[in-house]
């Protein structure tokens, strides 16, 4: 049997959370709660009132203690477990005159916990395998593809089966970790168990039974052929971890992989609520200087700041993974198509060039860092871009070749960086907003100029140093940023477009300016200005001075055309220049 790659050859591994499976039809952590509420309301109405009270009280707690009021499935499971075991909580004995706000109803609490766990098990089985198509992009990564997952779903198993890929999750029928030593296209490490893994209640041995073990939405009471009962081997968030051979072994394998040869951990839709995983990443970052973390999640920056940035939150002690984390604030299914060839390749190039440049500096050579700066912005590694500017280039943005207001790259790259920062809500939005507006200052009302009106394209911009033709502005400056805007909107998908609502008014101005440039670039006949009901009084007065209209070109016509064009631009810009703002 062909052997798998050595640890030193493993470059990228995946860490999957619930968000990786959403587009396959598996609910995310918040949708699970709303779906479960509907399920209880229609199928078990006798439990509806209790569940509603629990969720409402937990929302109040979240409003006071958490950043998000909405309750997710992990919090709901945790709350139910605490309610069931409330008499075991020693801190309750340190309070007096406490009133329990729920009617003590242990049977209801136990029943809700059981039904929620069963509901999770039922919903994580993917029924429509066509919904897994987006995950086929994973096969473009080097073999063996290694996926470490806290999910219980069957997405990866079904994906591999339907696409005839060699797969292992460590099981034959029984657990056999030697399977990971053999060659497989996909090696799947399910850190919290699986909906199709079971534990023998008598022997504690684990087996894999790949069946949909439900009837009328209730799990079957499975027994092995020799009569022994089994239970589902899933570690729910609210449960205390117990020693179970596969799960403990899998955690150790994850830690070993982080420490040995891994260059990229690509965390997809993962909440980082497991402290042991966070600490493994911190420890690995200290020992493995090559380790980088890519977080793909609409809340990527928030997760990084809350869970990973500081090893000591109180003291604001930055962890070693800080400075090596790239936050991509997008859903997984649209970005997966760009992940390997755009993002991973670009970020890998950043670190290769960085190492080469530092080695060259140590030899006393003069190094150009602006190429690395461009790569950082292309790869949406904005924190690294700022580091390059401040620590290596040591110039202001507009003093660099890229950031020069006369260079179209200044507009393109400042726009790219602003889009990322606005979506991520990182600490750099204001910096890139200022840089972008500086780049736009070339195209102000005062810089609009006219040449001979007998020439169809008689409008141009001039900033005192350089002339900018309308067609060049459209092709080299505006069209690239309009294309970048559309690319990012496609990555966000309609559900997450609200993350760019802070720029919606500015986008409207940008679109209108693009339309204006396209119209003017086609060639404009000044005679078309004769009739326009929206003219200002100033323009109407100017037209009266040049009547009858049209007449031959003269000074008054030149003044009128300039007046009309500057008026049009002011209406588009909302002032004398196109200025982006964060609402």
N, C-alpha and C positions, 0 to 999 in steps of 0.2 A: 504494500500500500504506500502511495506517495505521502511523504511527510509534509506537514504544514511548515510555513515559514518560521524561522527563528524569531525570538523576540526582537532582535536588532533590526529585522526587516519589516516589522509591523510599524507603519507610519501613522495611520489614522484608525481610530476606533469610534464607535457610536455609543452614546448613552441616551436611551429612549425613555421618555416619560409619556404621560397620557396624550399630550399634544401631537405626538408623532402619528397617532392612529385616528385622529378626529376625522380626517378626510376619507377614511375607510368606513366611516359610519359609527365608530365607537365614541360615546359621549366624552366630553372633557369633564374635568372635576366639578365644574359648576353646573353643566347640563345634566349630570347625573342626578343632582339634587332636584332640579325642577322636573325632570322626567319621573323620578321616584315619587315625588309629590302627586303627580297626575296618576301614576299607577295605583298608589294607595287610595286616592280619592275614588277611583272607579272600581277597584277590585276589593279593597278592604276599608270601606268607609268608617267602620267602627274605630279605626286607628287614626283617622284623618285629623281629628281635633288635637290629639296628643302630639302628633308629628308637627302640626302647624305651631303649637305652643313652643315646642323644643326649638324649631328653626327661628321663631321670632325672638326668643331669649338669646339664642346664640348670635343673632344679628346685632342685638344690643351690645353684647360682649365685644363683637368684632368692631363695632363703631367706636368703642372706647379704647380697645387694645390693638386692633389690627388696622392695616391701611385700607382694607376693603371690607365693606359691610357684608357683602354677599357671602353666603355660606357655601363651602365646597364639600365634596363627598368625604374627604379626609376629616374635615372638622366635624361633620355630622356623625361619622363613625366614632370619632374620639369622644364626642359628647354623649352618645348612647352608651358607650362603654363606661364612662365615668358615672353616668346615672345608675347603671346597673350595679356598679361596685362602690357606690357612694359611702356605704357604711364602713368600707375598708380604708377610707381616706383619713389619715390621722390629723390633717389640718383642721377638719371640722370640729375637733375637740378643743380647738383654741378659740372658738367663737361662742358667744352666748346670745340667746334670744334671736337666733336666726330662723327665719321663716322659709320653708321650702315652697317655692313658687309654683311647683307643679303638684298636682294630686299624686301621691305615691301610687304608682301603678307599675310594679315591676314586671308583671306579665306583659304589659303593653311595650315596655322598654325592650325586653328580651325579644318579643315578637318583631318589633321594628328593626332591631339589629339583625336578626336572622333574615328577615325579608330583604333588607338592604344588601346584605352580603350575597344573598341568592340573586337579587336583581343585578348586581354587578357581574356575577358569574355568567348570567344569561346574556347581558348586553355586550360583553367583550368578545363574544363569538361573532365573527364576520360572516354574514349570510350571502352577501353579493360580492363575489371575488373580483368582479370588474372594478370595484372601488379601490382595489389594491394596485391598480396600474401605475400610479405615480411612484410607488415604491420600487418599481423596476429600475429606476435610475441608480439605486444603490448597487446594482450589479456592475456598474461602471468602475467602482472602486476596486482596488487590488484584492485578489484572493489570498487568503480567506477573508471574507468580510466578517468583522467581529462586531456584534451588537450586544451591549450590556443593557438590560432593560428592567425597569421596575414595574412594567405592565404585566397584566395577567392574560392579555388577549392573545389571539391566535393569528394575528396578521402575518408575521414573518413565516410561521410554519406553512400557512396556506399559500403565501407568495412563492415560497420555494417549491412546494409540491406542484403547484399549477404551472411553474416554469421549469420544472425538471432540474432543479439544482440540488446538489448534495448538501444536506442539512444535518446539524446535530444540536441538541440542547443538553447533551450529556446523558440522555436516556437511550437505552435500547427499549426494553420494557422496564427493567430496573435501572437504577442510577448506576452509571459507569463513566466516571470522569476521564477514563483513558480515551473515550471517544474524541475528546478535544485535542489529543495528540495526533490523531489521524487527519489526513487531508479532507477538508470539506469546503464547499463553496462558501457556506455560511455557518458560522459558529455563533450560537445564540445563548447568552448567559442571562437567565431569567432570575434576577436577584431576589425577587419577592414571590417566586413560585409561578404557577400557571393554572389556568382553569381546567387543564387536562392532566394535572399532576395530582396524585392522591397518596395519602399516608395510611398504611395499615395500622389500625387502632391497637392491635395486639402486639405486633413485632416492631412497630415504628419504622419499618422499611418503606421506601417510597417506590411507587410505580407510575408509569405513564399510561393513561387510558384515553386515546384520542377519539372520544365520542361526545356527542351533544347529549349529555345526561340529564335532560329535562323533559318533563311531560306536563302539559298544561301549565307552563311557567313555574313549575315546582321541581326541584332537583330530585332525582331518583335516589333511593337508598341503595347504594351500590355494594355488592358483596363479591369478593373474589371467588373463583370456582371451588376453592376449598373452604368456603363458608365464612371467611373473616371479613369484617366490615372495614370500609375505608372512608376517610374524610378528605375533603379538598385541601390540597397543600398550597394555601395562599396566606401570605403574611399581610394582613390589613394594616393600614397606618396606625390605628389605635391599639394594636396588639403589641405586647412586649415580645421582643425577639427571643425565641427559644432555640436551643441547639437542635438543628435539623440538618443532617449531613449534606444534602445538596446545597441548601441555602448558605451554609457556612463556607463550604468549599468554593462556591461561586463568588462570594465576597472576597475571599483570599485571592482568587484568580484575578479579580478586577484590580486589587491592590498591586499584585505582582505585575500585571500588564502596564499599569500607570508608571511603575518604577523602571521598567525595562523596555527601552526602545520606542515608546510611543511619543510621537511628535504632536499629534492632534487628538484631542477629545472633542467630538462634535456632539454637544448635548442638545437634544431636540425635544421641545415641549415638556421639559422636566422642571419641576418646581424647586428642587434642591432642599426638600424638607427632611431628607434622611441625613442626620448629623454625621453618621459614619462615612457617607459618601463625600460630604463637604470636607471632613477632616482628611480623608484619603487624598483628595485633590490638593489640599494645602501641603500635606506631607510630601506628596509626589513632586510638587512644584519646587520644594526645597532640595530634593535629591536629583531631580531630572531637569536640567537646565534647558532642554529642548522642548519641554512640554508646553503646549498652547491649548487654550480652551476656546472653542467657538460655541456660543449659546444662540440657538435658533428658537425664538419665542417672541410673540408680540410684546411681552413684558420683560424682554431680555435685560435691559439696563436696570430696571427695578429689582429683578432677581439677583443680579450681580451685586448691586449696592447693598441689598438687605442680607444676602446669604454668604457671599464669597469675598467681598472686597476687604473686609477687616477680620483678621484673626482674633482681635480683641476689640469688640464694638465700643465698649466704654472708653478705651484709651485711643480709639481710632488708629490702631496698629494695623498697617496695611499688610495683607497676606502676600505670599510670594507669587500667587497667581494673578495679583493685580499687575497691570502692565503687560500681561500676556493673555488677556481675555478679549475676544472680539464679540461684540453684541450685534446680532443680526435680528432686528425687530419685526420679523415676518412670520406668517404661517409657514408650515413645512412644505406643503404640496407645491406651491408655486416656486419656491426658492430652490428646491431639490435639483431642478434642471440646470441651475447655474453653480451648484455647490462645488463640484470637483474641478471643473475646468476654469471657472472664474475665481471663486473665493479661495478655495484651498490652494490652488496653484499660485494665486497672487500673494497670499499670506506667506506661503513657503518661500517665494521669491524675495519678499521683504526681509526675511531673516537671513537668507543666503547673502543678499547684498549688504545687509547690516554687518554681518561677520566679515565679509571681504573689506568693507570700508574701514572697520575698526582695526583690522590687521594692517591695512595700508597706512592708517593714521599712526599706528605704533611704529611703523617704519619711517615715519617722518614725511610721508607723501601727502600732497594736497588732494582732498577727496571732494567729489561733488555729491551732495546728499539729496539734491532735488529730485532725482529719479526715484529714490526711496520714498520721498514725500508724495509723489504722484501715485505710486503703488499703494501707499497707505490709504489714500482717499479712494482709489479704485476698489480696494478691498474693504472699504468701510471700517477701517481700523483707525478711527479718528483720534483716539487717545494717543496712539503711536505717532500719528501725523503731528500732533501738538508737541510731542516729545522731540521729534526730529527738528521741528522749527526752533524750539527753545534751547535744546541742548547741543544740537549738531550744526544746523545752519546759522543759528543765532542772529537771525534777521527778522524784521517784521514781514508779514505776508506780502505786502505790496513792494517790498524791497527785493524779493526773490524774482527770478526769471518767470516762474509760473504765476506769481501773484501780481506782476506788473499790470496796471490798469490798461496798458496798450496791448497786452497779450490776451487773445481770446480764451486761453486756458485759465486765466484768472476767473472769468465768469463761469466757465464750465465746472472747474474744480471747487470753487467756493460754493456753487449751487449744489453739487453732489454732497459736499460735507454738511451743508445746512439741512438738506433733506434728511440725511441720516440723523443728525442731532435733534431735529424737530420731532422725528418719530420716536427716537430713543428717549428723548427728554434727558439728555446728559448735561454736563456742565459747560458745554461748548457752544450752545445755540447762539448766544449773543455775539460771540467772537466771529462766527461764520456769517451771521446776519450783517454785521458791520463790513466784513470783507466783501460780501456779495454786493452790497450797496455801493461800495467804493468802485467795484468793477463796472457797475451800471452807469456811473457818472459820466462816462464818455457819451452816452446817448441821452442827453438832456435837451430840453427845448432850446436853450441858448446855443447849443452846438449844431442845430439844424441849419443847413445852408442851401442856397439855390445856385445853379449855374444857368446857362442859356435856356430859357423856357421852350425854345424850339426843339430841344433834345427831349425825347420821351422820358428818360430817367434823369430828371434835372435836380432831384433832391439828394443830399448826402449829409453826413455828419463830419464835423471837423473840431477837434479838441485843441487846436493851436499847434499840435505837433504832427498830426497825421490825419489823412482823409480816409473816411470809411464809406465805401459805396454801399447802397441799400442792399443789393444782392449779396455782397460779401457779409454784411451784418447778419442777414437771414441765414446764410449757409454755414458760416463759421462761428457765429456767436449764439443766435437765438434758437435755430433748429436743434442743435445738439442738446441744449438744456430742456427744450420741449420734449425731445425724445427721452431724456433721462427722467423727466417727470412722469411720462407715460409708463416707462419701465418700472418705476417704483410703485406706481398705482396698481399695476398688474401684479406685482409681488404682494401688495397688501391685500388684494381681493376686496370686494365691496364691504364685507363684514368689518374690516379693519381700516377702511379709508378715513374714519373719523380721526385717526391719529395725525392726519395732516390738515385737519380743519383749521388749525392755527395759521395756515398759509393760504386758505381758500381765496380770500380777497386779493392777495398778491398774485395768485395763479390766474385769476380773472384778468387782472391788468396785463400779465405776461401774455396770455392768450390773445388779448385784444391788440397788443403791440405786435405780436407775430402776424396777425391778420392784416394789420396796417402795413407792415413791411412787405408782405406778399402782394398786397394790392399795388403798392407803389412800385415794387420791382417789375411789375408787368408793364409799366409805362403809364404816365398820367398826362392827360391833356388839360391844361389849365382852363380851357374854355368850359369844361364841365362844372366849373365853380359858379356859373351864371345864376343858377337857381338852387337854393338850399334853404328850406323853411326853418332849419335849426340854427341859422346864423345868429351870432351875437349882434348887438346893436353896433358895436365897433366895426364889424365886418360889413354890415348893411351900409353904414356910412361910407366905408371905403369903396364899396361897389358903386355907390352913387357918384363918387368922384371920377370913376373910370367909365361911366356910361357914355355912349351906347356900348353895349357888351355883346359879342366880343369885339375888341379892337386890336390894333397892332401892339406888340410888346413894347412897353415903355416903363419908366420908373414907377409909376403908380400901379401898374399891373404887378411888377416885382414885389412891391410892398403888400399888395392885396394877397398874392399867393403865399408870401411868408406869413402874413397874418392868419390866413385860413389854416395853413399847415400847423403852425404853432398852437392854434386854438384846438385843432383835432388832437394833437399830442397831449395837450394839457387835460383834455377830457379823458383820454385813455389813462394817463399817469395819475390823474387826481392832483396834479401840481406840475412843477417844472421838470421833474425827473421821475423815473420809475424806481420807487423805493419799496423794498420788501419789508413787511412788518409781521411780527408774531402777535396774533390777536390774544 
